[in-house]
Amino acid sequence: MTEVERWAIFELPVDGPVEFSHDSGEGAYVEPFLDGDQWLIRFMPSLEGTWHYTGAVSGAFTCTPATTHGPIRRSGTTLRFADGTPYHPLTTTWFGTPDNWPEACRALAASPFNRVRLRDPLDVQVRDLLAIDMGAEILVDSFDPEVVNRLAAYRNITWCIENTTDVRAVAELIAEHDSGRHLISAYAATDPGVPWLTHLSVPLENLRGVSALRRDYDKPVHADACGYEGNGPTPDTSLTPQEMLTRIWEGTVRGAHVTHGEWYAAHAGAPWSGGGVRPTGLAAQRLRLLREVLDELPDGVEPIDDYRDAPTLAVPGSYYLQYLGEHQFPDRTFSLPAGTYQVEVLDVWNHSVRRTVETVAESLTVRLPGTQYQAIQIRRTA
């Protein structure tokens, strides 16, 4: 019997729809798409064990244990992989053509990003991103059953609806045809709180607004357009690298997922976010420190209001991450339970880390260099 790993792709030539059923009773209805001169169906099995399929063809396959974390799922105001592992995307925007894709994909593999926003839903892009363990947000402006049937079996995708007045109809049709049950948002939706949208996708220049959005809608917040580092002709495409970097840190430490963009129009070829072959700005390089921090965040971390003059993520009593942005504080004081802590002062702009180990009775004062773009990370060790 054919074996397919959990959350991998089962592909079958077929000229009509197929219904899948698992021994547990779970099932899915999958319609075909035209691939060259033949019709195919793709299905992502979500459970181990035997799956049977009937319809245009009949048969069965065995789903074996996963070696990946699976697709992304919503968990309250946060995101997790299907196996429960926390997911912290660091996203960039790339709206390009197939000609530049091979070089762009190599650049992404070497970058700090683990998720890309794409407007052209090409098989090759999604497949290549899956191979480097990177997510793909697919922007669509209408319901196209060919696109959904073709891509729904890839575990690394999410959907974002844009430029349409009938968001509900498009979202419900995508959900009906998407056997992988991927996340669905609508860019700049007038009412992002509706149940058929799993998370917010918002343009947001002032990232302090993230806190209110999380509170008001009780959903994950993607700030999918906060501006572009570059020398473009408009205010939003001509941010300094410092401003781009601080917007991403500010929104992230407030609990959002903030997208990077780059628009250096004077460089050879297209700007990175317009389909260039590689990011050339400074922010993309300096985001490596944030990637390291995100990869080590403890489970259960959430924004807290204890320090109202600086955004802070915490697991109270054991972990704190505070971002100071444009402020040049000489020091910061934290109220902490008695214990021993590893304290890191992160120079976000210069990508440097100063580490100390401190024994705390009831409070800790962290000395700072008095320059901009500093962050503090505190982890309890005993």
BAROBA-724526 format. One record per residue (C-alpha): residue in three letters; x, y, z. Coordinates in nm, 3 decimals. Layout:
// residues N
aa=ALA	c1=X	c2=Y	c3=Z
...
END
This chain:
// residues 382
aa=MET	c1=0.000	c2=0.000	c3=0.000
aa=THR	c1=0.123	c2=0.352	c3=-0.079
aa=GLU	c1=0.268	c2=0.538	c3=0.221
aa=VAL	c1=0.240	c2=0.915	c3=0.270
aa=GLU	c1=0.379	c2=1.105	c3=0.566
aa=ARG	c1=0.136	c2=1.298	c3=0.785
aa=TRP	c1=0.096	c2=1.654	c3=0.648
aa=ALA	c1=0.278	c2=1.563	c3=0.325
aa=ILE	c1=0.108	c2=1.545	c3=-0.018
aa=PHE	c1=-0.078	c2=1.252	c3=-0.169
aa=GLU	c1=-0.111	c2=1.315	c3=-0.544
aa=LEU	c1=-0.318	c2=1.110	c3=-0.786
aa=PRO	c1=-0.408	c2=1.140	c3=-1.157
aa=VAL	c1=-0.786	c2=1.148	c3=-1.172
aa=ASP	c1=-1.056	c2=1.299	c3=-1.393
aa=GLY	c1=-1.312	c2=1.379	c3=-1.124
aa=PRO	c1=-1.359	c2=1.461	c3=-0.754
aa=VAL	c1=-1.247	c2=1.220	c3=-0.483
aa=GLU	c1=-1.372	c2=1.175	c3=-0.127
aa=PHE	c1=-1.122	c2=1.075	c3=0.142
aa=SER	c1=-1.214	c2=0.906	c3=0.470
aa=HIS	c1=-1.004	c2=0.800	c3=0.768
aa=ASP	c1=-1.075	c2=0.510	c3=1.001
aa=SER	c1=-1.153	c2=0.765	c3=1.273
aa=GLY	c1=-1.440	c2=0.908	c3=1.069
aa=GLU	c1=-1.260	c2=1.222	c3=0.955
aa=GLY	c1=-1.296	c2=1.296	c3=0.585
aa=ALA	c1=-1.239	c2=1.544	c3=0.305
aa=TYR	c1=-1.378	c2=1.616	c3=-0.042
aa=VAL	c1=-1.114	c2=1.708	c3=-0.301
aa=GLU	c1=-1.168	c2=1.836	c3=-0.655
aa=PRO	c1=-0.915	c2=1.801	c3=-0.938
aa=PHE	c1=-0.716	c2=2.066	c3=-1.124
aa=LEU	c1=-0.560	c2=2.060	c3=-1.469
aa=ASP	c1=-0.183	c2=2.012	c3=-1.467
aa=GLY	c1=-0.053	c2=2.025	c3=-1.822
aa=ASP	c1=-0.255	c2=1.769	c3=-2.016
aa=GLN	c1=-0.380	c2=1.567	c3=-1.717
aa=TRP	c1=-0.610	c2=1.616	c3=-1.421
aa=LEU	c1=-0.474	c2=1.568	c3=-1.069
aa=ILE	c1=-0.594	c2=1.577	c3=-0.712
aa=ARG	c1=-0.373	c2=1.664	c3=-0.414
aa=PHE	c1=-0.455	c2=1.580	c3=-0.054
aa=MET	c1=-0.275	c2=1.647	c3=0.275
aa=PRO	c1=-0.356	c2=1.372	c3=0.528
aa=SER	c1=-0.395	c2=1.508	c3=0.880
aa=LEU	c1=-0.408	c2=1.178	c3=1.071
aa=GLU	c1=-0.189	c2=0.869	c3=1.080
aa=GLY	c1=-0.339	c2=0.537	c3=0.976
aa=THR	c1=-0.538	c2=0.418	c3=0.677
aa=TRP	c1=-0.714	c2=0.659	c3=0.443
aa=HIS	c1=-0.963	c2=0.530	c3=0.185
aa=TYR	c1=-1.070	c2=0.725	c3=-0.120
aa=THR	c1=-1.367	c2=0.682	c3=-0.350
aa=GLY	c1=-1.520	c2=0.867	c3=-0.643
aa=ALA	c1=-1.350	c2=0.897	c3=-0.979
aa=VAL	c1=-1.108	c2=0.631	c3=-0.854
aa=SER	c1=-1.100	c2=0.410	c3=-0.544
aa=GLY	c1=-0.817	c2=0.291	c3=-0.327
aa=ALA	c1=-0.633	c2=0.343	c3=0.000
aa=PHE	c1=-0.301	c2=0.461	c3=0.139
aa=THR	c1=-0.126	c2=0.456	c3=0.475
aa=CYS	c1=-0.039	c2=0.781	c3=0.652
aa=THR	c1=0.289	c2=0.744	c3=0.844
aa=PRO	c1=0.417	c2=0.959	c3=1.135
aa=ALA	c1=0.518	c2=1.316	c3=1.062
aa=THR	c1=0.871	c2=1.450	c3=1.051
aa=THR	c1=0.746	c2=1.812	c3=1.033
aa=HIS	c1=0.533	c2=2.035	c3=1.257
aa=GLY	c1=0.248	c2=2.050	c3=1.006
aa=PRO	c1=0.034	c2=2.344	c3=0.887
aa=ILE	c1=-0.029	c2=2.662	c3=1.087
aa=ARG	c1=-0.332	c2=2.686	c3=1.315
aa=ARG	c1=-0.479	c2=2.969	c3=1.520
aa=SER	c1=-0.456	c2=2.940	c3=1.899
aa=GLY	c1=-0.637	c2=3.236	c3=2.055
aa=THR	c1=-0.434	c2=3.546	c3=1.970
aa=THR	c1=-0.128	c2=3.337	c3=1.877
aa=LEU	c1=-0.026	c2=3.087	c3=1.611
aa=ARG	c1=0.089	c2=2.727	c3=1.645
aa=PHE	c1=0.183	c2=2.447	c3=1.415
aa=ALA	c1=-0.064	c2=2.160	c3=1.398
aa=ASP	c1=0.152	c2=1.955	c3=1.638
aa=GLY	c1=0.121	c2=2.231	c3=1.901
aa=THR	c1=0.463	c2=2.391	c3=1.854
aa=PRO	c1=0.451	c2=2.775	c3=1.878
aa=TYR	c1=0.491	c2=2.953	c3=1.543
aa=HIS	c1=0.659	c2=3.293	c3=1.517
aa=PRO	c1=0.667	c2=3.410	c3=1.155
aa=LEU	c1=0.913	c2=3.672	c3=1.034
aa=THR	c1=0.776	c2=3.769	c3=0.695
aa=THR	c1=0.896	c2=3.958	c3=0.390
aa=THR	c1=0.707	c2=4.070	c3=0.080
aa=TRP	c1=0.806	c2=3.948	c3=-0.268
aa=PHE	c1=0.579	c2=4.019	c3=-0.564
aa=GLY	c1=0.781	c2=3.898	c3=-0.862
aa=THR	c1=0.792	c2=3.690	c3=-1.177
aa=PRO	c1=0.911	c2=3.335	c3=-1.246
aa=ASP	c1=1.227	c2=3.468	c3=-1.415
aa=ASN	c1=1.370	c2=3.606	c3=-1.090
aa=TRP	c1=1.234	c2=3.336	c3=-0.863
aa=PRO	c1=1.534	c2=3.094	c3=-0.855
aa=GLU	c1=1.771	c2=3.366	c3=-0.733
aa=ALA	c1=1.513	c2=3.513	c3=-0.499
aa=CYS	c1=1.448	c2=3.172	c3=-0.343
aa=ARG	c1=1.820	c2=3.122	c3=-0.280
aa=ALA	c1=1.829	c2=3.464	c3=-0.112
aa=LEU	c1=1.532	c2=3.371	c3=0.106
aa=ALA	c1=1.698	c2=3.047	c3=0.215
aa=ALA	c1=1.995	c2=3.250	c3=0.343
aa=SER	c1=1.779	c2=3.522	c3=0.504
aa=PRO	c1=1.629	c2=3.556	c3=0.855
aa=PHE	c1=1.277	c2=3.524	c3=0.711
aa=ASN	c1=1.060	c2=3.214	c3=0.745
aa=ARG	c1=0.750	c2=3.338	c3=0.559
aa=VAL	c1=0.689	c2=3.522	c3=0.228
aa=ARG	c1=0.389	c2=3.709	c3=0.091
aa=LEU	c1=0.328	c2=3.612	c3=-0.274
aa=ARG	c1=0.078	c2=3.745	c3=-0.523
aa=ASP	c1=0.137	c2=3.487	c3=-0.798
aa=PRO	c1=0.030	c2=3.146	c3=-0.668
aa=LEU	c1=0.269	c2=2.934	c3=-0.869
aa=ASP	c1=0.328	c2=2.570	c3=-0.782
aa=VAL	c1=0.701	c2=2.609	c3=-0.815
aa=GLN	c1=0.719	c2=2.894	c3=-0.563
aa=VAL	c1=0.517	c2=2.716	c3=-0.297
aa=ARG	c1=0.700	c2=2.388	c3=-0.353
aa=ASP	c1=1.043	c2=2.554	c3=-0.337
aa=LEU	c1=0.948	c2=2.736	c3=-0.016
aa=LEU	c1=0.827	c2=2.410	c3=0.136
aa=ALA	c1=1.167	c2=2.257	c3=0.059
aa=ILE	c1=1.340	c2=2.527	c3=0.268
aa=ASP	c1=1.077	c2=2.507	c3=0.545
aa=MET	c1=0.932	c2=2.851	c3=0.470
aa=GLY	c1=0.571	c2=2.965	c3=0.479
aa=ALA	c1=0.388	c2=3.123	c3=0.185
aa=GLU	c1=0.100	c2=3.366	c3=0.219
aa=ILE	c1=-0.099	c2=3.358	c3=-0.104
aa=LEU	c1=-0.274	c2=3.685	c3=-0.192
aa=VAL	c1=-0.591	c2=3.639	c3=-0.398
aa=ASP	c1=-0.850	c2=3.891	c3=-0.516
aa=SER	c1=-1.124	c2=3.641	c3=-0.600
aa=PHE	c1=-1.213	c2=3.277	c3=-0.561
aa=ASP	c1=-1.036	c2=3.060	c3=-0.819
aa=PRO	c1=-1.108	c2=2.688	c3=-0.767
aa=GLU	c1=-0.804	c2=2.600	c3=-0.981
aa=VAL	c1=-0.572	c2=2.785	c3=-0.742
aa=VAL	c1=-0.729	c2=2.644	c3=-0.426
aa=ASN	c1=-0.743	c2=2.286	c3=-0.557
aa=ARG	c1=-0.382	c2=2.311	c3=-0.673
aa=LEU	c1=-0.231	c2=2.456	c3=-0.354
aa=ALA	c1=-0.450	c2=2.342	c3=-0.063
aa=ALA	c1=-0.244	c2=2.028	c3=0.001
aa=TYR	c1=0.072	c2=2.227	c3=0.075
aa=ARG	c1=0.111	c2=2.257	c3=0.451
aa=ASN	c1=0.310	c2=2.584	c3=0.430
aa=ILE	c1=0.041	c2=2.813	c3=0.286
aa=THR	c1=-0.209	c2=3.062	c3=0.424
aa=TRP	c1=-0.461	c2=3.273	c3=0.230
aa=CYS	c1=-0.507	c2=3.650	c3=0.223
aa=ILE	c1=-0.797	c2=3.808	c3=0.033
aa=GLU	c1=-0.741	c2=4.157	c3=-0.112
aa=ASN	c1=-0.908	c2=4.405	c3=-0.348
aa=THR	c1=-1.260	c2=4.266	c3=-0.327
aa=THR	c1=-1.585	c2=4.391	c3=-0.182
aa=ASP	c1=-1.733	c2=4.046	c3=-0.117
aa=VAL	c1=-1.486	c2=3.914	c3=0.140
aa=ARG	c1=-1.731	c2=3.677	c3=0.301
aa=ALA	c1=-1.822	c2=3.499	c3=-0.023
aa=VAL	c1=-1.457	c2=3.453	c3=-0.122
aa=ALA	c1=-1.354	c2=3.340	c3=0.227
aa=GLU	c1=-1.634	c2=3.086	c3=0.253
aa=LEU	c1=-1.564	c2=2.942	c3=-0.093
aa=ILE	c1=-1.194	c2=2.907	c3=-0.014
aa=ALA	c1=-1.277	c2=2.736	c3=0.315
aa=GLU	c1=-1.521	c2=2.500	c3=0.139
aa=HIS	c1=-1.264	c2=2.390	c3=-0.120
aa=ASP	c1=-0.952	c2=2.394	c3=0.102
aa=SER	c1=-0.919	c2=2.042	c3=0.240
aa=GLY	c1=-0.608	c2=2.155	c3=0.432
aa=ARG	c1=-0.812	c2=2.404	c3=0.640
aa=HIS	c1=-0.550	c2=2.677	c3=0.612
aa=LEU	c1=-0.575	c2=3.018	c3=0.777
aa=ILE	c1=-0.770	c2=3.288	c3=0.590
aa=SER	c1=-0.742	c2=3.666	c3=0.636
aa=ALA	c1=-0.856	c2=3.969	c3=0.439
aa=TYR	c1=-0.620	c2=4.260	c3=0.386
aa=ALA	c1=-0.754	c2=4.579	c3=0.549
aa=ALA	c1=-1.095	c2=4.419	c3=0.612
aa=THR	c1=-1.361	c2=4.661	c3=0.733
aa=ASP	c1=-1.469	c2=4.406	c3=0.996
aa=PRO	c1=-1.183	c2=4.164	c3=1.072
aa=GLY	c1=-1.370	c2=4.024	c3=1.372
aa=VAL	c1=-1.607	c2=3.810	c3=1.164
aa=PRO	c1=-1.576	c2=3.434	c3=1.226
aa=TRP	c1=-1.486	c2=3.339	c3=0.869
aa=LEU	c1=-1.153	c2=3.525	c3=0.901
aa=THR	c1=-0.902	c2=3.346	c3=1.123
aa=HIS	c1=-0.670	c2=3.643	c3=1.183
aa=LEU	c1=-0.618	c2=4.012	c3=1.107
aa=SER	c1=-0.417	c2=4.135	c3=0.808
aa=VAL	c1=-0.375	c2=4.511	c3=0.847
aa=PRO	c1=-0.172	c2=4.800	c3=0.707
aa=LEU	c1=-0.025	c2=4.974	c3=1.010
aa=GLU	c1=0.247	c2=5.240	c3=1.024
aa=ASN	c1=0.212	c2=5.312	c3=1.397
aa=LEU	c1=0.273	c2=4.973	c3=1.553
aa=ARG	c1=0.150	c2=5.090	c3=1.893
aa=GLY	c1=-0.194	c2=5.018	c3=1.749
aa=VAL	c1=-0.125	c2=4.645	c3=1.769
aa=SER	c1=-0.216	c2=4.631	c3=2.136
aa=ALA	c1=-0.569	c2=4.763	c3=2.078
aa=LEU	c1=-0.626	c2=4.532	c3=1.780
aa=ARG	c1=-0.533	c2=4.222	c3=1.981
aa=ARG	c1=-0.759	c2=4.334	c3=2.264
aa=ASP	c1=-1.057	c2=4.434	c3=2.049
aa=TYR	c1=-1.062	c2=4.135	c3=1.813
aa=ASP	c1=-0.901	c2=3.856	c3=2.020
aa=LYS	c1=-0.725	c2=3.719	c3=1.711
aa=PRO	c1=-0.366	c2=3.697	c3=1.584
aa=VAL	c1=-0.258	c2=4.025	c3=1.422
aa=HIS	c1=-0.048	c2=4.037	c3=1.105
aa=ALA	c1=0.076	c2=4.388	c3=1.026
aa=ASP	c1=0.126	c2=4.296	c3=0.662
aa=ALA	c1=0.224	c2=4.644	c3=0.545
aa=CYS	c1=0.405	c2=4.876	c3=0.784
aa=GLY	c1=0.612	c2=5.042	c3=0.510
aa=TYR	c1=0.921	c2=4.971	c3=0.301
aa=GLU	c1=1.286	c2=5.050	c3=0.359
aa=GLY	c1=1.400	c2=5.222	c3=0.043
aa=ASN	c1=1.429	c2=5.529	c3=-0.176
aa=GLY	c1=1.091	c2=5.506	c3=-0.346
aa=PRO	c1=0.877	c2=5.805	c3=-0.448
aa=THR	c1=0.618	c2=5.778	c3=-0.168
aa=PRO	c1=0.640	c2=5.809	c3=0.210
aa=ASP	c1=0.570	c2=5.440	c3=0.264
aa=THR	c1=0.842	c2=5.326	c3=0.019
aa=SER	c1=1.119	c2=5.552	c3=0.152
aa=LEU	c1=1.170	c2=5.450	c3=0.515
aa=THR	c1=1.517	c2=5.451	c3=0.666
aa=PRO	c1=1.650	c2=5.109	c3=0.766
aa=GLN	c1=1.637	c2=5.220	c3=1.130
aa=GLU	c1=1.267	c2=5.301	c3=1.099
aa=MET	c1=1.190	c2=4.973	c3=0.922
aa=LEU	c1=1.376	c2=4.778	c3=1.188
aa=THR	c1=1.218	c2=4.955	c3=1.483
aa=ARG	c1=0.864	c2=4.915	c3=1.342
aa=ILE	c1=0.915	c2=4.540	c3=1.313
aa=TRP	c1=1.059	c2=4.508	c3=1.665
aa=GLU	c1=0.792	c2=4.736	c3=1.814
aa=GLY	c1=0.503	c2=4.542	c3=1.662
aa=THR	c1=0.656	c2=4.203	c3=1.738
aa=VAL	c1=0.710	c2=4.278	c3=2.107
aa=ARG	c1=0.351	c2=4.406	c3=2.120
aa=GLY	c1=0.238	c2=4.061	c3=2.007
aa=ALA	c1=0.190	c2=4.103	c3=1.631
aa=HIS	c1=0.359	c2=3.947	c3=1.328
aa=VAL	c1=0.510	c2=4.233	c3=1.128
aa=THR	c1=0.606	c2=4.209	c3=0.761
aa=HIS	c1=0.931	c2=4.346	c3=0.620
aa=GLY	c1=0.931	c2=4.535	c3=0.289
aa=GLU	c1=1.211	c2=4.685	c3=0.078
aa=TRP	c1=1.192	c2=4.928	c3=-0.215
aa=TYR	c1=1.530	c2=5.050	c3=-0.339
aa=ALA	c1=1.428	c2=5.164	c3=-0.687
aa=ALA	c1=1.773	c2=5.285	c3=-0.791
aa=HIS	c1=1.937	c2=4.943	c3=-0.766
aa=ALA	c1=1.981	c2=4.727	c3=-1.075
aa=GLY	c1=1.666	c2=4.538	c3=-1.157
aa=ALA	c1=1.348	c2=4.547	c3=-0.954
aa=PRO	c1=1.329	c2=4.641	c3=-0.585
aa=TRP	c1=1.328	c2=4.334	c3=-0.362
aa=SER	c1=0.958	c2=4.355	c3=-0.274
aa=GLY	c1=0.875	c2=4.429	c3=-0.637
aa=GLY	c1=1.032	c2=4.101	c3=-0.746
aa=GLY	c1=1.406	c2=4.161	c3=-0.713
aa=VAL	c1=1.661	c2=3.885	c3=-0.679
aa=ARG	c1=1.781	c2=3.967	c3=-0.327
aa=PRO	c1=1.722	c2=4.215	c3=-0.043
aa=THR	c1=1.992	c2=4.482	c3=-0.045
aa=GLY	c1=1.882	c2=4.697	c3=0.249
aa=LEU	c1=2.023	c2=4.702	c3=0.600
aa=ALA	c1=1.707	c2=4.605	c3=0.789
aa=ALA	c1=1.697	c2=4.255	c3=0.641
aa=GLN	c1=2.051	c2=4.189	c3=0.766
aa=ARG	c1=1.985	c2=4.325	c3=1.114
aa=LEU	c1=1.667	c2=4.121	c3=1.155
aa=ARG	c1=1.885	c2=3.814	c3=1.217
aa=LEU	c1=1.898	c2=3.904	c3=1.585
aa=LEU	c1=1.518	c2=3.912	c3=1.602
aa=ARG	c1=1.504	c2=3.575	c3=1.428
aa=GLU	c1=1.733	c2=3.431	c3=1.698
aa=VAL	c1=1.513	c2=3.579	c3=1.971
aa=LEU	c1=1.192	c2=3.447	c3=1.814
aa=ASP	c1=1.339	c2=3.099	c3=1.778
aa=GLU	c1=1.408	c2=3.088	c3=2.153
aa=LEU	c1=1.084	c2=3.241	c3=2.286
aa=PRO	c1=0.933	c2=3.023	c3=2.559
aa=ASP	c1=0.589	c2=2.875	c3=2.516
aa=GLY	c1=0.311	c2=3.091	c3=2.656
aa=VAL	c1=0.481	c2=3.428	c3=2.608
aa=GLU	c1=0.231	c2=3.718	c3=2.588
aa=PRO	c1=0.239	c2=4.101	c3=2.597
aa=ILE	c1=0.200	c2=4.244	c3=2.948
aa=ASP	c1=0.102	c2=4.593	c3=3.069
aa=ASP	c1=0.335	c2=4.611	c3=3.370
aa=TYR	c1=0.575	c2=4.849	c3=3.191
aa=ARG	c1=0.357	c2=5.098	c3=3.008
aa=ASP	c1=0.643	c2=5.309	c3=2.868
aa=ALA	c1=0.794	c2=5.019	c3=2.670
aa=PRO	c1=0.634	c2=4.715	c3=2.500
aa=THR	c1=0.710	c2=4.394	c3=2.688
aa=LEU	c1=0.654	c2=4.026	c3=2.615
aa=ALA	c1=0.667	c2=3.796	c3=2.916
aa=VAL	c1=0.600	c2=3.471	c3=3.088
aa=PRO	c1=0.566	c2=3.649	c3=3.424
aa=GLY	c1=0.824	c2=3.535	c3=3.674
aa=SER	c1=1.049	c2=3.356	c3=3.426
aa=TYR	c1=1.093	c2=3.547	c3=3.098
aa=TYR	c1=1.083	c2=3.910	c3=2.979
aa=LEU	c1=1.159	c2=4.077	c3=2.646
aa=GLN	c1=1.135	c2=4.456	c3=2.636
aa=TYR	c1=1.200	c2=4.683	c3=2.338
aa=LEU	c1=1.306	c2=5.044	c3=2.394
aa=GLY	c1=1.299	c2=5.172	c3=2.036
aa=GLU	c1=1.400	c2=5.533	c3=1.982
aa=HIS	c1=1.437	c2=5.600	c3=2.357
aa=GLN	c1=1.784	c2=5.636	c3=2.509
aa=PHE	c1=1.719	c2=5.514	c3=2.863
aa=PRO	c1=2.025	c2=5.491	c3=3.091
aa=ASP	c1=1.873	c2=5.195	c3=3.277
aa=ARG	c1=1.553	c2=4.996	c3=3.333
aa=THR	c1=1.421	c2=4.840	c3=3.655
aa=PHE	c1=1.219	c2=4.518	c3=3.667
aa=SER	c1=1.025	c2=4.371	c3=3.959
aa=LEU	c1=1.113	c2=4.002	c3=3.964
aa=PRO	c1=1.069	c2=3.704	c3=4.196
aa=ALA	c1=1.381	c2=3.614	c3=4.392
aa=GLY	c1=1.618	c2=3.399	c3=4.188
aa=THR	c1=1.902	c2=3.393	c3=3.939
aa=TYR	c1=1.855	c2=3.538	c3=3.591
aa=GLN	c1=2.046	c2=3.560	c3=3.265
aa=VAL	c1=2.022	c2=3.919	c3=3.146
aa=GLU	c1=2.092	c2=4.021	c3=2.787
aa=VAL	c1=2.112	c2=4.376	c3=2.656
aa=LEU	c1=2.047	c2=4.352	c3=2.283
aa=ASP	c1=2.175	c2=4.627	c3=2.055
aa=VAL	c1=1.922	c2=4.573	c3=1.779
aa=TRP	c1=2.089	c2=4.804	c3=1.527
aa=ASN	c1=2.449	c2=4.688	c3=1.578
aa=HIS	c1=2.352	c2=4.323	c3=1.631
aa=SER	c1=2.545	c2=4.284	c3=1.955
aa=VAL	c1=2.454	c2=4.117	c3=2.284
aa=ARG	c1=2.590	c2=4.191	c3=2.635
aa=ARG	c1=2.520	c2=3.904	c3=2.877
aa=THR	c1=2.536	c2=3.894	c3=3.255
aa=VAL	c1=2.404	c2=3.665	c3=3.527
aa=GLU	c1=2.226	c2=3.843	c3=3.811
aa=THR	c1=2.096	c2=3.729	c3=4.150
aa=VAL	c1=1.771	c2=3.908	c3=4.231
aa=ALA	c1=1.602	c2=3.960	c3=4.568
aa=GLU	c1=1.297	c2=4.158	c3=4.452
aa=SER	c1=1.403	c2=4.393	c3=4.171
aa=LEU	c1=1.669	c2=4.422	c3=3.903
aa=THR	c1=1.813	c2=4.737	c3=3.746
aa=VAL	c1=1.966	c2=4.680	c3=3.403
aa=ARG	c1=2.227	c2=4.933	c3=3.293
aa=LEU	c1=2.200	c2=5.047	c3=2.930
aa=PRO	c1=2.438	c2=5.223	c3=2.689
aa=GLY	c1=2.202	c2=5.520	c3=2.653
aa=THR	c1=2.160	c2=5.476	c3=2.278
aa=GLN	c1=1.860	c2=5.400	c3=2.059
aa=TYR	c1=1.734	c2=5.061	c3=1.943
aa=GLN	c1=1.807	c2=4.860	c3=2.256
aa=ALA	c1=1.615	c2=4.558	c3=2.386
aa=ILE	c1=1.640	c2=4.366	c3=2.713
aa=GLN	c1=1.590	c2=3.991	c3=2.745
aa=ILE	c1=1.570	c2=3.834	c3=3.093
aa=ARG	c1=1.550	c2=3.460	c3=3.156
aa=ARG	c1=1.522	c2=3.293	c3=3.494
aa=THR	c1=1.785	c2=3.022	c3=3.540
aa=ALA	c1=1.717	c2=2.916	c3=3.902
END
